[in-house]
Amino acid sequence: MSEQNLNNNQNLNDDNNKNEQIENKVFSEDYVKALRGEAKQHRLTAKNYETKLRQILNLKDDEDVTDLDTVINNYQENLTKAQNEVLNKAKELLYKTELQKYDNQYNLKLASKLLDKTKIEVADDGTITGLQEALKELEKEYPEIVKNSQSNGGANPVLDDKKTDKQENLFKKALGLF
């Protein structure tokens, strides 16, 4: 046991000697200035990076950036949401443009209100599928969406040609043109 105590005492003395050497070590003024300059440069670089990060992530000066993972995740979620909104607006514009192609065939104002958009798909590359089929299906259910169709949907009825001719003749006689 005494041998173990001697080893422990010797280890303690070695540790104390090392601590005294470190405490007694004096650094030159140039070395300390260089260390301080280097630390200052690191602080300025870190501040510059933080400023740029705030600009990129649209963060205010008073917002906390210590939890960088949360800040970046929130930014990515907001970015994804904004991209999806823009993509949906673009798809809606493509849909409306494609629908305009059928302007000469259909009453688009009525058709756009009645169309089931769930059957129409706008792919990310801009291709539209299902519009023509949806219009044909809608045409079967609501024939009045078709322009120049036989059913006028409540408009003045088309007169028989024979009746029209008789009425025109009577009108001309009344005016003395006949």
C-alpha positions as CSV (number, residue, x, y, z in Angstrom):
1,M,0.0,0.0,0.0
2,S,2.8,2.4,0.7
3,E,4.1,1.8,-2.8
4,Q,0.7,2.8,-4.2
5,N,0.6,5.9,-2.0
6,L,4.1,6.9,-3.3
7,N,2.9,6.6,-6.9
8,N,-0.2,8.7,-6.1
9,N,2.0,11.4,-4.5
10,Q,4.4,11.3,-7.3
11,N,1.5,11.8,-9.9
12,L,0.1,14.7,-7.8
13,N,3.6,16.3,-7.7
14,D,3.9,15.9,-11.5
15,D,0.5,17.5,-12.1
16,N,1.3,20.4,-9.7
17,N,4.7,20.9,-11.5
18,K,2.9,21.1,-14.9
19,N,0.3,23.6,-13.6
20,E,3.1,25.8,-12.1
21,Q,5.0,25.7,-15.4
22,I,1.9,26.8,-17.3
23,E,1.1,29.5,-14.7
24,N,4.6,30.8,-14.8
25,K,4.9,30.9,-18.5
26,V,4.9,34.4,-19.9
27,F,3.8,35.2,-23.4
28,S,5.4,38.0,-25.4
29,E,3.4,41.1,-26.2
30,D,3.6,40.5,-29.9
31,Y,2.2,37.0,-29.5
32,V,-0.8,38.2,-27.4
33,K,-1.5,41.0,-30.0
34,A,-1.4,38.4,-32.7
35,L,-3.9,36.2,-30.8
36,R,-6.2,39.1,-30.2
37,G,-6.1,40.2,-33.8
38,E,-6.8,36.7,-34.9
39,A,-9.8,36.5,-32.5
40,K,-11.0,39.8,-33.7
41,Q,-10.9,38.6,-37.3
42,H,-12.8,35.5,-36.4
43,R,-15.5,37.6,-34.6
44,L,-15.8,39.9,-37.7
45,T,-16.0,36.9,-40.1
46,A,-18.7,35.3,-37.9
47,K,-20.7,38.6,-37.8
48,N,-20.4,38.9,-41.6
49,Y,-21.7,35.3,-42.0
50,E,-24.6,36.0,-39.6
51,T,-25.5,39.1,-41.5
52,K,-25.5,37.3,-44.8
53,L,-27.5,34.4,-43.3
54,R,-30.1,36.8,-42.0
55,Q,-30.4,38.4,-45.5
56,I,-30.7,35.0,-47.2
57,L,-33.3,33.7,-44.7
58,N,-35.1,37.0,-44.5
59,L,-34.6,37.2,-40.7
60,K,-34.9,40.4,-38.7
61,D,-32.0,41.7,-36.6
62,D,-33.8,40.8,-33.4
63,E,-34.7,37.2,-34.4
64,D,-32.6,34.5,-32.7
65,V,-30.3,32.4,-34.9
66,T,-28.7,30.3,-32.2
67,D,-30.8,27.3,-33.1
68,L,-29.7,27.2,-36.8
69,D,-31.3,23.9,-37.6
70,T,-34.8,25.2,-36.7
71,V,-34.2,28.5,-38.6
72,I,-33.2,26.6,-41.7
73,N,-36.0,24.1,-41.5
74,N,-38.6,26.9,-41.1
75,Y,-37.0,28.7,-44.1
76,Q,-37.2,25.5,-46.2
77,E,-40.8,24.9,-45.3
78,N,-41.8,28.5,-46.1
79,L,-39.8,28.2,-49.4
80,T,-41.6,25.0,-50.3
81,K,-45.0,26.4,-49.5
82,A,-44.3,29.5,-51.7
83,Q,-43.0,27.4,-54.5
84,N,-46.2,25.2,-54.4
85,E,-48.4,28.3,-54.4
86,V,-46.6,29.7,-57.5
87,L,-46.8,26.3,-59.2
88,N,-50.5,26.0,-58.5
89,K,-51.1,29.5,-59.9
90,A,-49.1,28.6,-63.0
91,K,-51.1,25.4,-63.4
92,E,-54.3,27.4,-63.1
93,L,-53.2,29.8,-65.8
94,L,-52.3,26.8,-68.1
95,Y,-55.7,25.3,-67.5
96,K,-57.4,28.6,-68.4
97,T,-55.3,29.0,-71.5
98,E,-56.1,25.5,-72.6
99,L,-59.8,26.1,-71.9
100,Q,-59.6,29.2,-74.2
101,K,-58.9,26.9,-77.1
102,Y,-62.5,25.7,-76.9
103,D,-64.0,29.2,-77.0
104,N,-65.5,28.7,-80.4
105,Q,-67.2,25.5,-79.4
106,Y,-68.4,26.1,-75.8
107,N,-69.8,28.8,-73.7
108,L,-66.7,29.0,-71.5
109,K,-68.2,31.2,-68.8
110,L,-70.8,28.5,-68.1
111,A,-68.5,25.6,-68.8
112,S,-65.8,26.9,-66.4
113,K,-68.4,27.1,-63.6
114,L,-69.7,23.6,-64.2
115,L,-66.5,21.7,-65.0
116,D,-65.3,19.2,-62.5
117,K,-61.6,20.2,-62.1
118,T,-60.7,17.1,-60.2
119,K,-60.9,15.2,-63.5
120,I,-58.4,17.6,-65.1
121,E,-54.8,17.2,-64.5
122,V,-52.0,19.7,-65.2
123,A,-48.6,18.0,-65.1
124,D,-45.5,19.8,-63.9
125,D,-44.3,19.9,-67.5
126,G,-47.4,21.9,-68.5
127,T,-49.4,19.1,-70.3
128,I,-53.1,19.0,-69.5
129,T,-55.1,15.8,-69.6
130,G,-58.7,15.2,-69.1
131,L,-60.1,18.6,-70.2
132,Q,-61.6,17.5,-73.5
133,E,-63.1,14.4,-71.9
134,A,-64.6,16.6,-69.0
135,L,-66.1,19.0,-71.6
136,K,-67.7,16.1,-73.6
137,E,-69.1,14.7,-70.3
138,L,-70.4,18.1,-69.4
139,E,-71.9,18.6,-72.8
140,K,-74.0,15.4,-72.3
141,E,-75.3,16.7,-69.1
142,Y,-75.7,20.3,-70.0
143,P,-76.1,20.7,-73.8
144,E,-76.6,24.4,-73.5
145,I,-72.9,24.9,-72.9
146,V,-72.4,24.2,-76.6
147,K,-72.3,27.2,-78.8
148,N,-74.7,27.2,-81.8
149,S,-76.5,24.2,-80.6
150,Q,-80.1,23.4,-81.6
151,S,-81.4,24.0,-78.1
152,N,-81.3,27.6,-77.3
153,G,-81.8,27.2,-73.6
154,G,-84.7,29.6,-73.1
155,A,-83.8,32.0,-75.9
156,N,-86.3,33.0,-78.5
157,P,-87.4,29.9,-80.4
158,V,-86.2,29.4,-84.0
159,L,-89.1,30.1,-86.3
160,D,-90.2,27.8,-89.0
161,D,-89.1,29.2,-92.4
162,K,-92.6,29.0,-93.9
163,K,-94.0,31.0,-91.0
164,T,-91.2,33.5,-91.4
165,D,-91.9,33.9,-95.1
166,K,-95.6,34.5,-94.4
167,Q,-94.8,37.1,-91.8
168,E,-92.3,38.9,-94.0
169,N,-94.9,39.0,-96.8
170,L,-97.5,40.4,-94.5
171,F,-95.1,43.0,-93.3
172,K,-94.1,44.0,-96.8
173,K,-97.8,44.3,-97.8
174,A,-98.4,46.5,-94.8
175,L,-95.6,48.8,-95.8
176,G,-96.7,48.8,-99.4
177,L,-93.5,47.2,-100.7
178,F,-95.2,44.2,-102.2
